[in-house]
């Protein structure tokens, strides 16, 4: 599965729980960015292609 962010083709590796929007699966760079926002929780996807560092 690809990252849910528009225009991003990296493999989704993290599920982001966003209190202001839908939960979605995104790549690591987007997860890091989204996790800076208050209330957002990012959790690694167990069987994702990318590795959690
Ligand atoms: Zn992405």
mmCIF file of the protein (N, C-alpha, C, O) and its ligand, coordinates in Angstrom:
data_MODEL
# 
_entry.id   MODEL 
# 
loop_
_entity.id 
_entity.type 
_entity.pdbx_number_of_molecules 
1 polymer     1 
2 non-polymer 1 
# 
_entity_poly.entity_id                      1 
_entity_poly.type                           'polypeptide(L)' 
_entity_poly.nstd_linkage                   no 
_entity_poly.nstd_monomer                   no 
_entity_poly.pdbx_seq_one_letter_code       
;(UNK)(UNK)(UNK)(UNK)(UNK)(UNK)(UNK)(UNK)(UNK)(UNK)(UNK)(UNK)(UNK)(UNK)(UNK)(UNK)
(UNK)(UNK)(UNK)(UNK)(UNK)(UNK)(UNK)(UNK)(UNK)(UNK)(UNK)(UNK)(UNK)(UNK)(UNK)(UNK)
(UNK)(UNK)(UNK)(UNK)(UNK)(UNK)(UNK)(UNK)(UNK)(UNK)(UNK)(UNK)(UNK)(UNK)(UNK)(UNK)
(UNK)(UNK)(UNK)(UNK)(UNK)
;
_entity_poly.pdbx_seq_one_letter_code_can   XXXXXXXXXXXXXXXXXXXXXXXXXXXXXXXXXXXXXXXXXXXXXXXXXXXXX 
_entity_poly.pdbx_strand_id                 A 
# 
loop_
_entity_poly_seq.entity_id 
_entity_poly_seq.num 
_entity_poly_seq.mon_id 
_entity_poly_seq.hetero 
1 1  UNK n 
1 2  UNK n 
1 3  UNK n 
1 4  UNK n 
1 5  UNK n 
1 6  UNK n 
1 7  UNK n 
1 8  UNK n 
1 9  UNK n 
1 10 UNK n 
1 11 UNK n 
1 12 UNK n 
1 13 UNK n 
1 14 UNK n 
1 15 UNK n 
1 16 UNK n 
1 17 UNK n 
1 18 UNK n 
1 19 UNK n 
1 20 UNK n 
1 21 UNK n 
1 22 UNK n 
1 23 UNK n 
1 24 UNK n 
1 25 UNK n 
1 26 UNK n 
1 27 UNK n 
1 28 UNK n 
1 29 UNK n 
1 30 UNK n 
1 31 UNK n 
1 32 UNK n 
1 33 UNK n 
1 34 UNK n 
1 35 UNK n 
1 36 UNK n 
1 37 UNK n 
1 38 UNK n 
1 39 UNK n 
1 40 UNK n 
1 41 UNK n 
1 42 UNK n 
1 43 UNK n 
1 44 UNK n 
1 45 UNK n 
1 46 UNK n 
1 47 UNK n 
1 48 UNK n 
1 49 UNK n 
1 50 UNK n 
1 51 UNK n 
1 52 UNK n 
1 53 UNK n 
# 
loop_
_struct_asym.id 
_struct_asym.entity_id 
A 1 
B 2 
# 
loop_
_chem_comp.id 
_chem_comp.type 
_chem_comp.mon_nstd_flag 
UNK 'L-peptide linking' . 
ZN  non-polymer         . 
# 
_pdbx_entity_nonpoly.entity_id   2 
_pdbx_entity_nonpoly.name        ? 
_pdbx_entity_nonpoly.comp_id     ZN 
# 
_pdbx_nonpoly_scheme.asym_id         B 
_pdbx_nonpoly_scheme.entity_id       2 
_pdbx_nonpoly_scheme.mon_id          ZN 
_pdbx_nonpoly_scheme.ndb_seq_num     1 
_pdbx_nonpoly_scheme.pdb_seq_num     101 
_pdbx_nonpoly_scheme.auth_seq_num    101 
_pdbx_nonpoly_scheme.pdb_mon_id      ZN 
_pdbx_nonpoly_scheme.auth_mon_id     ZN 
_pdbx_nonpoly_scheme.pdb_strand_id   A 
_pdbx_nonpoly_scheme.pdb_ins_code    . 
# 
loop_
_atom_site.group_PDB 
_atom_site.id 
_atom_site.type_symbol 
_atom_site.label_atom_id 
_atom_site.label_alt_id 
_atom_site.label_comp_id 
_atom_site.label_asym_id 
_atom_site.label_entity_id 
_atom_site.label_seq_id 
_atom_site.pdbx_PDB_ins_code 
_atom_site.Cartn_x 
_atom_site.Cartn_y 
_atom_site.Cartn_z 
_atom_site.occupancy 
_atom_site.B_iso_or_equiv 
_atom_site.pdbx_formal_charge 
_atom_site.auth_seq_id 
_atom_site.auth_comp_id 
_atom_site.auth_asym_id 
_atom_site.auth_atom_id 
_atom_site.pdbx_PDB_model_num 
ATOM   1   N  N  . UNK A 1 1  ? 0.850   -1.206 0.000  1.00 0.00 ? 1   UNK A N  1 
ATOM   2   C  CA . UNK A 1 1  ? 0.000   0.000  0.000  1.00 0.00 ? 1   UNK A CA 1 
ATOM   3   C  C  . UNK A 1 1  ? 0.879   1.247  0.000  1.00 0.00 ? 1   UNK A C  1 
ATOM   4   O  O  . UNK A 1 1  ? 1.875   1.316  0.721  1.00 0.00 ? 1   UNK A O  1 
ATOM   5   N  N  . UNK A 1 2  ? 0.506   2.222  -0.808 1.00 0.00 ? 2   UNK A N  1 
ATOM   6   C  CA . UNK A 1 2  ? 1.261   3.468  -0.857 1.00 0.00 ? 2   UNK A CA 1 
ATOM   7   C  C  . UNK A 1 2  ? 0.808   4.434  0.238  1.00 0.00 ? 2   UNK A C  1 
ATOM   8   O  O  . UNK A 1 2  ? -0.281  4.314  0.799  1.00 0.00 ? 2   UNK A O  1 
ATOM   9   N  N  . UNK A 1 3  ? 1.677   5.383  0.513  1.00 0.00 ? 3   UNK A N  1 
ATOM   10  C  CA . UNK A 1 3  ? 1.373   6.460  1.449  1.00 0.00 ? 3   UNK A CA 1 
ATOM   11  C  C  . UNK A 1 3  ? 0.081   7.169  1.050  1.00 0.00 ? 3   UNK A C  1 
ATOM   12  O  O  . UNK A 1 3  ? -0.194  7.356  -0.135 1.00 0.00 ? 3   UNK A O  1 
ATOM   13  N  N  . UNK A 1 4  ? -0.708  7.563  2.050  1.00 0.00 ? 4   UNK A N  1 
ATOM   14  C  CA . UNK A 1 4  ? -2.009  8.183  1.790  1.00 0.00 ? 4   UNK A CA 1 
ATOM   15  C  C  . UNK A 1 4  ? -1.916  9.662  1.431  1.00 0.00 ? 4   UNK A C  1 
ATOM   16  O  O  . UNK A 1 4  ? -2.897  10.249 0.975  1.00 0.00 ? 4   UNK A O  1 
ATOM   17  N  N  . UNK A 1 5  ? -0.747  10.270 1.631  1.00 0.00 ? 5   UNK A N  1 
ATOM   18  C  CA . UNK A 1 5  ? -0.613  11.687 1.309  1.00 0.00 ? 5   UNK A CA 1 
ATOM   19  C  C  . UNK A 1 5  ? -0.596  11.901 -0.204 1.00 0.00 ? 5   UNK A C  1 
ATOM   20  O  O  . UNK A 1 5  ? -0.054  11.082 -0.947 1.00 0.00 ? 5   UNK A O  1 
ATOM   21  N  N  . UNK A 1 6  ? -1.188  12.995 -0.650 1.00 0.00 ? 6   UNK A N  1 
ATOM   22  C  CA . UNK A 1 6  ? -1.274  13.281 -2.080 1.00 0.00 ? 6   UNK A CA 1 
ATOM   23  C  C  . UNK A 1 6  ? 0.117   13.360 -2.705 1.00 0.00 ? 6   UNK A C  1 
ATOM   24  O  O  . UNK A 1 6  ? 1.008   14.030 -2.181 1.00 0.00 ? 6   UNK A O  1 
ATOM   25  N  N  . UNK A 1 7  ? 0.289   12.675 -3.817 1.00 0.00 ? 7   UNK A N  1 
ATOM   26  C  CA . UNK A 1 7  ? 1.513   12.779 -4.581 1.00 0.00 ? 7   UNK A CA 1 
ATOM   27  C  C  . UNK A 1 7  ? 2.678   11.992 -4.017 1.00 0.00 ? 7   UNK A C  1 
ATOM   28  O  O  . UNK A 1 7  ? 3.785   12.080 -4.550 1.00 0.00 ? 7   UNK A O  1 
ATOM   29  N  N  . UNK A 1 8  ? 2.473   11.240 -2.976 1.00 0.00 ? 8   UNK A N  1 
ATOM   30  C  CA . UNK A 1 8  ? 3.556   10.483 -2.353 1.00 0.00 ? 8   UNK A CA 1 
ATOM   31  C  C  . UNK A 1 8  ? 3.467   9.014  -2.762 1.00 0.00 ? 8   UNK A C  1 
ATOM   32  O  O  . UNK A 1 8  ? 2.421   8.383  -2.610 1.00 0.00 ? 8   UNK A O  1 
ATOM   33  N  N  . UNK A 1 9  ? 4.565   8.478  -3.278 1.00 0.00 ? 9   UNK A N  1 
ATOM   34  C  CA . UNK A 1 9  ? 4.573   7.098  -3.771 1.00 0.00 ? 9   UNK A CA 1 
ATOM   35  C  C  . UNK A 1 9  ? 5.365   6.155  -2.879 1.00 0.00 ? 9   UNK A C  1 
ATOM   36  O  O  . UNK A 1 9  ? 5.552   4.991  -3.234 1.00 0.00 ? 9   UNK A O  1 
ATOM   37  N  N  . UNK A 1 10 ? 5.823   6.615  -1.760 1.00 0.00 ? 10  UNK A N  1 
ATOM   38  C  CA . UNK A 1 10 ? 6.570   5.729  -0.876 1.00 0.00 ? 10  UNK A CA 1 
ATOM   39  C  C  . UNK A 1 10 ? 5.618   4.727  -0.213 1.00 0.00 ? 10  UNK A C  1 
ATOM   40  O  O  . UNK A 1 10 ? 4.429   5.011  -0.063 1.00 0.00 ? 10  UNK A O  1 
ATOM   41  N  N  . UNK A 1 11 ? 6.128   3.571  0.180  1.00 0.00 ? 11  UNK A N  1 
ATOM   42  C  CA . UNK A 1 11 ? 5.262   2.581  0.828  1.00 0.00 ? 11  UNK A CA 1 
ATOM   43  C  C  . UNK A 1 11 ? 4.816   3.056  2.211  1.00 0.00 ? 11  UNK A C  1 
ATOM   44  O  O  . UNK A 1 11 ? 5.595   3.636  2.967  1.00 0.00 ? 11  UNK A O  1 
ATOM   45  N  N  . UNK A 1 12 ? 3.564   2.802  2.518  1.00 0.00 ? 12  UNK A N  1 
ATOM   46  C  CA . UNK A 1 12 ? 3.056   3.165  3.840  1.00 0.00 ? 12  UNK A CA 1 
ATOM   47  C  C  . UNK A 1 12 ? 3.660   2.244  4.887  1.00 0.00 ? 12  UNK A C  1 
ATOM   48  O  O  . UNK A 1 12 ? 3.681   1.025  4.715  1.00 0.00 ? 12  UNK A O  1 
ATOM   49  N  N  . UNK A 1 13 ? 4.145   2.822  5.956  1.00 0.00 ? 13  UNK A N  1 
ATOM   50  C  CA . UNK A 1 13 ? 4.776   2.031  7.015  1.00 0.00 ? 13  UNK A CA 1 
ATOM   51  C  C  . UNK A 1 13 ? 4.202   2.343  8.392  1.00 0.00 ? 13  UNK A C  1 
ATOM   52  O  O  . UNK A 1 13 ? 4.476   1.645  9.368  1.00 0.00 ? 13  UNK A O  1 
ATOM   53  N  N  . UNK A 1 14 ? 3.398   3.406  8.452  1.00 0.00 ? 14  UNK A N  1 
ATOM   54  C  CA . UNK A 1 14 ? 2.920   3.872  9.745  1.00 0.00 ? 14  UNK A CA 1 
ATOM   55  C  C  . UNK A 1 14 ? 1.438   4.227  9.652  1.00 0.00 ? 14  UNK A C  1 
ATOM   56  O  O  . UNK A 1 14 ? 1.005   4.860  8.689  1.00 0.00 ? 14  UNK A O  1 
ATOM   57  N  N  . UNK A 1 15 ? 0.675   3.823  10.643 1.00 0.00 ? 15  UNK A N  1 
ATOM   58  C  CA . UNK A 1 15 ? -0.727  4.248  10.720 1.00 0.00 ? 15  UNK A CA 1 
ATOM   59  C  C  . UNK A 1 15 ? -0.799  5.458  11.630 1.00 0.00 ? 15  UNK A C  1 
ATOM   60  O  O  . UNK A 1 15 ? -0.338  5.440  12.771 1.00 0.00 ? 15  UNK A O  1 
ATOM   61  N  N  . UNK A 1 16 ? -1.399  6.522  11.080 1.00 0.00 ? 16  UNK A N  1 
ATOM   62  C  CA . UNK A 1 16 ? -1.516  7.774  11.824 1.00 0.00 ? 16  UNK A CA 1 
ATOM   63  C  C  . UNK A 1 16 ? -2.956  7.949  12.291 1.00 0.00 ? 16  UNK A C  1 
ATOM   64  O  O  . UNK A 1 16 ? -3.901  7.876  11.506 1.00 0.00 ? 16  UNK A O  1 
ATOM   65  N  N  . UNK A 1 17 ? -3.093  8.181  13.587 1.00 0.00 ? 17  UNK A N  1 
ATOM   66  C  CA . UNK A 1 17 ? -4.408  8.452  14.171 1.00 0.00 ? 17  UNK A CA 1 
ATOM   67  C  C  . UNK A 1 17 ? -4.487  9.953  14.411 1.00 0.00 ? 17  UNK A C  1 
ATOM   68  O  O  . UNK A 1 17 ? -3.836  10.487 15.309 1.00 0.00 ? 17  UNK A O  1 
ATOM   69  N  N  . UNK A 1 18 ? -5.288  10.620 13.600 1.00 0.00 ? 18  UNK A N  1 
ATOM   70  C  CA . UNK A 1 18 ? -5.384  12.077 13.641 1.00 0.00 ? 18  UNK A CA 1 
ATOM   71  C  C  . UNK A 1 18 ? -6.733  12.486 14.215 1.00 0.00 ? 18  UNK A C  1 
ATOM   72  O  O  . UNK A 1 18 ? -7.770  12.181 13.625 1.00 0.00 ? 18  UNK A O  1 
ATOM   73  N  N  . UNK A 1 19 ? -6.737  13.171 15.359 1.00 0.00 ? 19  UNK A N  1 
ATOM   74  C  CA . UNK A 1 19 ? -8.015  13.565 15.979 1.00 0.00 ? 19  UNK A CA 1 
ATOM   75  C  C  . UNK A 1 19 ? -8.809  14.560 15.137 1.00 0.00 ? 19  UNK A C  1 
ATOM   76  O  O  . UNK A 1 19 ? -10.010 14.732 15.347 1.00 0.00 ? 19  UNK A O  1 
ATOM   77  N  N  . UNK A 1 20 ? -8.144  15.215 14.184 1.00 0.00 ? 20  UNK A N  1 
ATOM   78  C  CA . UNK A 1 20 ? -8.833  16.199 13.349 1.00 0.00 ? 20  UNK A CA 1 
ATOM   79  C  C  . UNK A 1 20 ? -9.151  15.667 11.957 1.00 0.00 ? 20  UNK A C  1 
ATOM   80  O  O  . UNK A 1 20 ? -9.667  16.407 11.120 1.00 0.00 ? 20  UNK A O  1 
ATOM   81  N  N  . UNK A 1 21 ? -8.852  14.397 11.697 1.00 0.00 ? 21  UNK A N  1 
ATOM   82  C  CA . UNK A 1 21 ? -9.122  13.846 10.374 1.00 0.00 ? 21  UNK A CA 1 
ATOM   83  C  C  . UNK A 1 21 ? -9.229  12.329 10.438 1.00 0.00 ? 21  UNK A C  1 
ATOM   84  O  O  . UNK A 1 21 ? -9.285  11.735 11.515 1.00 0.00 ? 21  UNK A O  1 
ATOM   85  N  N  . UNK A 1 22 ? -9.256  11.724 9.265  1.00 0.00 ? 22  UNK A N  1 
ATOM   86  C  CA . UNK A 1 22 ? -9.350  10.275 9.201  1.00 0.00 ? 22  UNK A CA 1 
ATOM   87  C  C  . UNK A 1 22 ? -8.016  9.629  9.562  1.00 0.00 ? 22  UNK A C  1 
ATOM   88  O  O  . UNK A 1 22 ? -6.948  10.191 9.324  1.00 0.00 ? 22  UNK A O  1 
ATOM   89  N  N  . UNK A 1 23 ? -8.106  8.444  10.138 1.00 0.00 ? 23  UNK A N  1 
ATOM   90  C  CA . UNK A 1 23 ? -6.898  7.637  10.291 1.00 0.00 ? 23  UNK A CA 1 
ATOM   91  C  C  . UNK A 1 23 ? -6.398  7.266  8.902  1.00 0.00 ? 23  UNK A C  1 
ATOM   92  O  O  . UNK A 1 23 ? -7.200  7.017  8.002  1.00 0.00 ? 23  UNK A O  1 
ATOM   93  N  N  . UNK A 1 24 ? -5.088  7.228  8.720  1.00 0.00 ? 24  UNK A N  1 
ATOM   94  C  CA . UNK A 1 24 ? -4.553  6.859  7.413  1.00 0.00 ? 24  UNK A CA 1 
ATOM   95  C  C  . UNK A 1 24 ? -3.157  6.257  7.558  1.00 0.00 ? 24  UNK A C  1 
ATOM   96  O  O  . UNK A 1 24 ? -2.466  6.433  8.561  1.00 0.00 ? 24  UNK A O  1 
ATOM   97  N  N  . UNK A 1 25 ? -2.784  5.541  6.508  1.00 0.00 ? 25  UNK A N  1 
ATOM   98  C  CA . UNK A 1 25 ? -1.473  4.897  6.499  1.00 0.00 ? 25  UNK A CA 1 
ATOM   99  C  C  . UNK A 1 25 ? -0.520  5.738  5.655  1.00 0.00 ? 25  UNK A C  1 
ATOM   100 O  O  . UNK A 1 25 ? -0.818  6.066  4.506  1.00 0.00 ? 25  UNK A O  1 
ATOM   101 N  N  . UNK A 1 26 ? 0.617   6.080  6.228  1.00 0.00 ? 26  UNK A N  1 
ATOM   102 C  CA . UNK A 1 26 ? 1.570   6.941  5.524  1.00 0.00 ? 26  UNK A CA 1 
ATOM   103 C  C  . UNK A 1 26 ? 2.985   6.376  5.638  1.00 0.00 ? 26  UNK A C  1 
ATOM   104 O  O  . UNK A 1 26 ? 3.251   5.456  6.412  1.00 0.00 ? 26  UNK A O  1 
ATOM   105 N  N  . UNK A 1 27 ? 3.894   6.966  4.830  1.00 0.00 ? 27  UNK A N  1 
ATOM   106 C  CA . UNK A 1 27 ? 5.300   6.561  4.865  1.00 0.00 ? 27  UNK A CA 1 
ATOM   107 C  C  . UNK A 1 27 ? 5.982   7.160  6.097  1.00 0.00 ? 27  UNK A C  1 
ATOM   108 O  O  . UNK A 1 27 ? 5.397   7.972  6.813  1.00 0.00 ? 27  UNK A O  1 
ATOM   109 N  N  . UNK A 1 28 ? 7.208   6.750  6.325  1.00 0.00 ? 28  UNK A N  1 
ATOM   110 C  CA . UNK A 1 28 ? 7.924   7.228  7.510  1.00 0.00 ? 28  UNK A CA 1 
ATOM   111 C  C  . UNK A 1 28 ? 8.135   8.736  7.528  1.00 0.00 ? 28  UNK A C  1 
ATOM   112 O  O  . UNK A 1 28 ? 7.879   9.365  8.555  1.00 0.00 ? 28  UNK A O  1 
ATOM   113 N  N  . UNK A 1 29 ? 8.599   9.352  6.418  1.00 0.00 ? 29  UNK A N  1 
ATOM   114 C  CA . UNK A 1 29 ? 8.779   10.815 6.462  1.00 0.00 ? 29  UNK A CA 1 
ATOM   115 C  C  . UNK A 1 29 ? 7.487   11.563 6.766  1.00 0.00 ? 29  UNK A C  1 
ATOM   116 O  O  . UNK A 1 29 ? 7.491   12.519 7.541  1.00 0.00 ? 29  UNK A O  1 
ATOM   117 N  N  . UNK A 1 30 ? 6.396   11.140 6.169  1.00 0.00 ? 30  UNK A N  1 
ATOM   118 C  CA . UNK A 1 30 ? 5.130   11.813 6.452  1.00 0.00 ? 30  UNK A CA 1 
ATOM   119 C  C  . UNK A 1 30 ? 4.674   11.547 7.884  1.00 0.00 ? 30  UNK A C  1 
ATOM   120 O  O  . UNK A 1 30 ? 4.086   12.420 8.522  1.00 0.00 ? 30  UNK A O  1 
ATOM   121 N  N  . UNK A 1 31 ? 4.939   10.360 8.383  1.00 0.00 ? 31  UNK A N  1 
ATOM   122 C  CA . UNK A 1 31 ? 4.553   10.049 9.758  1.00 0.00 ? 31  UNK A CA 1 
ATOM   123 C  C  . UNK A 1 31 ? 5.296   10.950 10.740 1.00 0.00 ? 31  UNK A C  1 
ATOM   124 O  O  . UNK A 1 31 ? 4.726   11.443 11.713 1.00 0.00 ? 31  UNK A O  1 
ATOM   125 N  N  . UNK A 1 32 ? 6.584   11.153 10.458 1.00 0.00 ? 32  UNK A N  1 
ATOM   126 C  CA . UNK A 1 32 ? 7.366   12.023 11.346 1.00 0.00 ? 32  UNK A CA 1 
ATOM   127 C  C  . UNK A 1 32 ? 6.820   13.443 11.339 1.00 0.00 ? 32  UNK A C  1 
ATOM   128 O  O  . UNK A 1 32 ? 6.739   14.101 12.376 1.00 0.00 ? 32  UNK A O  1 
ATOM   129 N  N  . UNK A 1 33 ? 6.444   13.902 10.143 1.00 0.00 ? 33  UNK A N  1 
ATOM   130 C  CA . UNK A 1 33 ? 5.895   15.245 10.025 1.00 0.00 ? 33  UNK A CA 1 
ATOM   131 C  C  . UNK A 1 33 ? 4.558   15.367 10.749 1.00 0.00 ? 33  UNK A C  1 
ATOM   132 O  O  . UNK A 1 33 ? 4.336   16.310 11.508 1.00 0.00 ? 33  UNK A O  1 
ATOM   133 N  N  . UNK A 1 34 ? 3.673   14.404 10.505 1.00 0.00 ? 34  UNK A N  1 
ATOM   134 C  CA . UNK A 1 34 ? 2.338   14.449 11.105 1.00 0.00 ? 34  UNK A CA 1 
ATOM   135 C  C  . UNK A 1 34 ? 2.403   14.309 12.622 1.00 0.00 ? 34  UNK A C  1 
ATOM   136 O  O  . UNK A 1 34 ? 1.590   14.891 13.340 1.00 0.00 ? 34  UNK A O  1 
ATOM   137 N  N  . UNK A 1 35 ? 3.365   13.540 13.102 1.00 0.00 ? 35  UNK A N  1 
ATOM   138 C  CA . UNK A 1 35 ? 3.460   13.282 14.543 1.00 0.00 ? 35  UNK A CA 1 
ATOM   139 C  C  . UNK A 1 35 ? 3.861   14.524 15.334 1.00 0.00 ? 35  UNK A C  1 
ATOM   140 O  O  . UNK A 1 35 ? 3.774   14.541 16.562 1.00 0.00 ? 35  UNK A O  1 
ATOM   141 N  N  . UNK A 1 36 ? 4.308   15.577 14.614 1.00 0.00 ? 36  UNK A N  1 
ATOM   142 C  CA . UNK A 1 36 ? 4.646   16.828 15.297 1.00 0.00 ? 36  UNK A CA 1 
ATOM   143 C  C  . UNK A 1 36 ? 3.391   17.552 15.773 1.00 0.00 ? 36  UNK A C  1 
ATOM   144 O  O  . UNK A 1 36 ? 3.456   18.407 16.656 1.00 0.00 ? 36  UNK A O  1 
ATOM   145 N  N  . UNK A 1 37 ? 2.247   17.204 15.180 1.00 0.00 ? 37  UNK A N  1 
ATOM   146 C  CA . UNK A 1 37 ? 1.014   17.907 15.530 1.00 0.00 ? 37  UNK A CA 1 
ATOM   147 C  C  . UNK A 1 37 ? 0.444   17.351 16.840 1.00 0.00 ? 37  UNK A C  1 
ATOM   148 O  O  . UNK A 1 37 ? 0.544   16.159 17.134 1.00 0.00 ? 37  UNK A O  1 
ATOM   149 N  N  . UNK A 1 38 ? -0.142  18.242 17.596 1.00 0.00 ? 38  UNK A N  1 
ATOM   150 C  CA . UNK A 1 38 ? -0.687  17.843 18.885 1.00 0.00 ? 38  UNK A CA 1 
ATOM   151 C  C  . UNK A 1 38 ? -1.814  16.832 18.726 1.00 0.00 ? 38  UNK A C  1 
ATOM   152 O  O  . UNK A 1 38 ? -2.714  17.012 17.905 1.00 0.00 ? 38  UNK A O  1 
ATOM   153 N  N  . UNK A 1 39 ? -1.754  15.782 19.511 1.00 0.00 ? 39  UNK A N  1 
ATOM   154 C  CA . UNK A 1 39 ? -2.827  14.801 19.529 1.00 0.00 ? 39  UNK A CA 1 
ATOM   155 C  C  . UNK A 1 39 ? -2.695  13.685 18.516 1.00 0.00 ? 39  UNK A C  1 
ATOM   156 O  O  . UNK A 1 39 ? -3.442  12.709 18.569 1.00 0.00 ? 39  UNK A O  1 
ATOM   157 N  N  . UNK A 1 40 ? -1.748  13.815 17.586 1.00 0.00 ? 40  UNK A N  1 
ATOM   158 C  CA . UNK A 1 40 ? -1.579  12.788 16.563 1.00 0.00 ? 40  UNK A CA 1 
ATOM   159 C  C  . UNK A 1 40 ? -0.730  11.636 17.104 1.00 0.00 ? 40  UNK A C  1 
ATOM   160 O  O  . UNK A 1 40 ? 0.324   11.845 17.706 1.00 0.00 ? 40  UNK A O  1 
ATOM   161 N  N  . UNK A 1 41 ? -1.211  10.433 16.876 1.00 0.00 ? 41  UNK A N  1 
ATOM   162 C  CA . UNK A 1 41 ? -0.476  9.247  17.301 1.00 0.00 ? 41  UNK A CA 1 
ATOM   163 C  C  . UNK A 1 41 ? -0.067  8.454  16.067 1.00 0.00 ? 41  UNK A C  1 
ATOM   164 O  O  . UNK A 1 41 ? -0.895  8.187  15.197 1.00 0.00 ? 41  UNK A O  1 
ATOM   165 N  N  . UNK A 1 42 ? 1.206   8.078  15.986 1.00 0.00 ? 42  UNK A N  1 
ATOM   166 C  CA . UNK A 1 42 ? 1.708   7.282  14.870 1.00 0.00 ? 42  UNK A CA 1 
ATOM   167 C  C  . UNK A 1 42 ? 2.157   5.924  15.388 1.00 0.00 ? 42  UNK A C  1 
ATOM   168 O  O  . UNK A 1 42 ? 2.932   5.838  16.340 1.00 0.00 ? 42  UNK A O  1 
ATOM   169 N  N  . UNK A 1 43 ? 1.665   4.862  14.753 1.00 0.00 ? 43  UNK A N  1 
ATOM   170 C  CA . UNK A 1 43 ? 2.029   3.510  15.171 1.00 0.00 ? 43  UNK A CA 1 
ATOM   171 C  C  . UNK A 1 43 ? 2.498   2.723  13.960 1.00 0.00 ? 43  UNK A C  1 
ATOM   172 O  O  . UNK A 1 43 ? 1.854   2.768  12.912 1.00 0.00 ? 43  UNK A O  1 
ATOM   173 N  N  . UNK A 1 44 ? 3.611   2.000  14.082 1.00 0.00 ? 44  UNK A N  1 
ATOM   174 C  CA . UNK A 1 44 ? 4.113   1.226  12.942 1.00 0.00 ? 44  UNK A CA 1 
ATOM   175 C  C  . UNK A 1 44 ? 3.129   0.141  12.525 1.00 0.00 ? 44  UNK A C  1 
ATOM   176 O  O  . UNK A 1 44 ? 2.467   -0.470 13.365 1.00 0.00 ? 44  UNK A O  1 
ATOM   177 N  N  . UNK A 1 45 ? 3.043   -0.090 11.220 1.00 0.00 ? 45  UNK A N  1 
ATOM   178 C  CA . UNK A 1 45 ? 2.194   -1.150 10.694 1.00 0.00 ? 45  UNK A CA 1 
ATOM   179 C  C  . UNK A 1 45 ? 2.999   -2.455 10.717 1.00 0.00 ? 45  UNK A C  1 
ATOM   180 O  O  . UNK A 1 45 ? 4.121   -2.514 10.213 1.00 0.00 ? 45  UNK A O  1 
ATOM   181 N  N  . UNK A 1 46 ? 2.424   -3.469 11.293 1.00 0.00 ? 46  UNK A N  1 
ATOM   182 C  CA . UNK A 1 46 ? 3.165   -4.717 11.548 1.00 0.00 ? 46  UNK A CA 1 
ATOM   183 C  C  . UNK A 1 46 ? 3.786   -5.312 10.287 1.00 0.00 ? 46  UNK A C  1 
ATOM   184 O  O  . UNK A 1 46 ? 4.962   -5.675 10.289 1.00 0.00 ? 46  UNK A O  1 
ATOM   185 N  N  . UNK A 1 47 ? 3.008   -5.413 9.215  1.00 0.00 ? 47  UNK A N  1 
ATOM   186 C  CA . UNK A 1 47 ? 3.492   -6.134 8.040  1.00 0.00 ? 47  UNK A CA 1 
ATOM   187 C  C  . UNK A 1 47 ? 3.836   -5.210 6.875  1.00 0.00 ? 47  UNK A C  1 
ATOM   188 O  O  . UNK A 1 47 ? 3.745   -5.608 5.714  1.00 0.00 ? 47  UNK A O  1 
ATOM   189 N  N  . UNK A 1 48 ? 4.233   -3.970 7.191  1.00 0.00 ? 48  UNK A N  1 
ATOM   190 C  CA . UNK A 1 48 ? 4.568   -3.024 6.138  1.00 0.00 ? 48  UNK A CA 1 
ATOM   191 C  C  . UNK A 1 48 ? 5.861   -3.412 5.434  1.00 0.00 ? 48  UNK A C  1 
ATOM   192 O  O  . UNK A 1 48 ? 6.689   -4.140 5.981  1.00 0.00 ? 48  UNK A O  1 
ATOM   193 N  N  . UNK A 1 49 ? 6.020   -2.912 4.205  1.00 0.00 ? 49  UNK A N  1 
ATOM   194 C  CA . UNK A 1 49 ? 7.226   -3.205 3.432  1.00 0.00 ? 49  UNK A CA 1 
ATOM   195 C  C  . UNK A 1 49 ? 8.454   -2.499 4.011  1.00 0.00 ? 49  UNK A C  1 
ATOM   196 O  O  . UNK A 1 49 ? 9.540   -3.071 4.099  1.00 0.00 ? 49  UNK A O  1 
ATOM   197 N  N  . UNK A 1 50 ? 8.252   -1.258 4.395  1.00 0.00 ? 50  UNK A N  1 
ATOM   198 C  CA . UNK A 1 50 ? 9.371   -0.481 4.910  1.00 0.00 ? 50  UNK A CA 1 
ATOM   199 C  C  . UNK A 1 50 ? 9.684   -0.898 6.345  1.00 0.00 ? 50  UNK A C  1 
ATOM   200 O  O  . UNK A 1 50 ? 8.817   -1.371 7.081  1.00 0.00 ? 50  UNK A O  1 
ATOM   201 N  N  . UNK A 1 51 ? 10.930  -0.710 6.713  1.00 0.00 ? 51  UNK A N  1 
ATOM   202 C  CA . UNK A 1 51 ? 11.344  -1.070 8.065  1.00 0.00 ? 51  UNK A CA 1 
ATOM   203 C  C  . UNK A 1 51 ? 11.262  0.125  9.000  1.00 0.00 ? 51  UNK A C  1 
ATOM   204 O  O  . UNK A 1 51 ? 11.621  1.243  8.630  1.00 0.00 ? 51  UNK A O  1 
ATOM   205 N  N  . UNK A 1 52 ? 10.799  -0.116 10.182 1.00 0.00 ? 52  UNK A N  1 
ATOM   206 C  CA . UNK A 1 52 ? 10.772  0.905  11.234 1.00 0.00 ? 52  UNK A CA 1 
ATOM   207 C  C  . UNK A 1 52 ? 12.177  1.041  11.800 1.00 0.00 ? 52  UNK A C  1 
ATOM   208 O  O  . UNK A 1 52 ? 12.717  0.065  12.321 1.00 0.00 ? 52  UNK A O  1 
ATOM   209 N  N  . UNK A 1 53 ? 12.772  2.194  11.716 1.00 0.00 ? 53  UNK A N  1 
ATOM   210 C  CA . UNK A 1 53 ? 14.176  2.336  12.163 1.00 0.00 ? 53  UNK A CA 1 
ATOM   211 C  C  . UNK A 1 53 ? 14.343  2.192  13.675 1.00 0.00 ? 53  UNK A C  1 
ATOM   212 O  O  . UNK A 1 53 ? 15.459  2.288  14.185 1.00 0.00 ? 53  UNK A O  1 
HETATM 213 ZN ZN . ZN  B 2 .  ? 4.347   9.891  2.275  1.00 0.00 ? 101 ZN  A ZN 1 
# 
